[in-house]
Amino acid sequence: MTAPIRVSIVGGSGYGGGELLRLLLGHPQVEIAQVTSESHAGDFVHSVHPNLRPTAGRTSLRFTTLAELQPCDVVFLGLPHGEAQRQIERFAALAERIVDLSADFRVRDQAVYERYYGAPHAAPAWVTRFAYGLPEVNRDAIRNTQYVSGVGCNATASLLALLPAARAGLLLADRPIVVDLKVGSSEGGASASAASHHPERAGSVRSFAPTGHRHEAEVRQVLGIGDVFLSVTSIELVRGVLATAHAWVRPGVTDKELWRAYRAAYGSEPFVRIVHDRSGIYRHPEPKLLAGTNLADVGWEVDPATGRLVALAAIDNLGKGAAGTAVQCMNLMLGFDETTGLEFTGLHPV
Ligand SMILES: NC(=O)c1ccc[n+]([C@@H]2O[C@H](COP(=O)([O-])OP(=O)(O)OC[C@H]3O[C@@H](n4cnc5c(N)ncnc54)[C@H](OP(=O)(O)O)[C@@H]3O)[C@@H](O)[C@H]2O)c1
């Protein structure tokens, strides 16, 4: 039996870090080396992530500080935007492989990056060293790199909804695409704010980013289409994203052709399921069913009279939208079976 891979999680007290920890603790080929948090250094990880309270015979992990980080095989970064780029040289000196959950190394065009993120990049030379970490579009590059950039959760859902139709050439090139995203509160991370205070957040349908959402940059980059617009609305949900993309297909494109395109794209994908049923309660993708999984459910409906395509994708923002895909990428980088540690299929009813 080969020795386990030693993995550390930086920013382990956050929601993304906690989900990584949950998945990696169950990964048969991984040993957790260190988990960092500045504000909880010295505390047991289960004091922050109560679902990870150890059972008899399992050691209790404690948070360490960033300054105490030791060399390891893989480091996962779950830091707020901007931190990874500032410290990338240090992380690269500590670990041969890095998976970064943040947006720091996703956008290649520096002018576009500055426009969406409002400041110049602190380490632009590092951006092209990172592979964009969506296995469904970039599997070979991920297998052959040391550095993977996580994908925006809203970008993941938008891309998985649209890619098959776009790649099959079914979309009208001269019509804009609008993706309406309904998202849960955990997208905002673990830090509280006035906007996340329960009386303000509970029951809200809040237009969070009607225009200008940052993930728009990476969706355009991957699709290679300039006229794609994202609108993000926070709804009453803890985990989950539903992308509803409105696009126009070429005249005469039928449901059958869309089936062919989506099946060709996802027929052999281990974590993408086509949900396009004629009857039943869950005829379309529904994020509620995906909590805790690395699954993306993708569907569509086309109106033949107008050519309007409504492409849909549901994910758990912390699963397929963050930690799940990050672990999938680690599996690819290390030559493990891609699905290792990610087999959970969700709960029903929930
Ligand atoms: N939430 C999502 O759905 C989601 C999805 C995809 C990608 N992402 C991305 O993943 C990253 C983490 O997101 P999250 O939701 O997990 O955020 P979070 O819950 O706010 O967690 C951030 C983590 O970073 C640590 N941290 C904050 N400032 C730090 C600093 N200056 N130096 C060192 N550590 C610091 C925090 O711990 P201490 O304060 O205890 O040190 C905490 O562990 C972000 O870049 C986010 O954009 C998030």
The ligand as an ORCA input file, in Angstrom:
! r2SCAN-3c Opt
* xyz 0 1
  N     -18.568     30.140     -0.332
  C     -18.677     29.669     -1.564
  O     -19.741     29.212     -1.989
  C     -17.473     29.647     -2.488
  C     -17.592     28.939     -3.702
  C     -16.499     28.933     -4.575
  C     -15.355     29.623     -4.261
  N     -15.285     30.322     -3.101
  C     -14.043     31.045     -2.819
  O     -13.325     30.309     -1.850
  C     -12.620     31.216     -0.992
  C     -13.060     30.941      0.449
  O     -14.461     31.164      0.527
  P     -15.281     30.844      1.859
  O     -16.699     31.006      1.517
  O     -14.803     29.579      2.456
  O     -14.804     32.076      2.757
  P     -14.874     32.224      4.334
  O     -15.921     31.325      4.874
  O     -14.968     33.674      4.608
  O     -13.462     31.684      4.838
  C     -12.256     32.380      4.609
  C     -11.121     31.714      5.353
  O      -9.921     32.473      5.180
  C      -9.347     32.805      6.468
  N      -8.763     34.139      6.336
  C      -9.414     35.314      6.155
  N      -8.549     36.329      5.979
  C      -7.318     35.786      6.065
  C      -5.994     36.300      5.952
  N      -5.781     37.603      5.736
  N      -4.954     35.443      6.092
  C      -5.163     34.140      6.333
  N      -6.393     33.586      6.452
  C      -7.444     34.390      6.306
  C     -10.500     32.723      7.440
  O     -10.069     32.257      8.694
  P      -9.598     33.122      9.925
  O     -10.281     34.448      9.827
  O      -9.997     32.300     11.083
  O      -8.139     33.177      9.751
  C     -11.332     31.582      6.842
  O     -10.804     30.337      7.253
  C     -12.973     32.637     -1.444
  O     -11.950     33.139     -2.235
  C     -14.250     32.423     -2.234
  O     -14.429     33.381     -3.243
  C     -16.302     30.327     -2.191
*
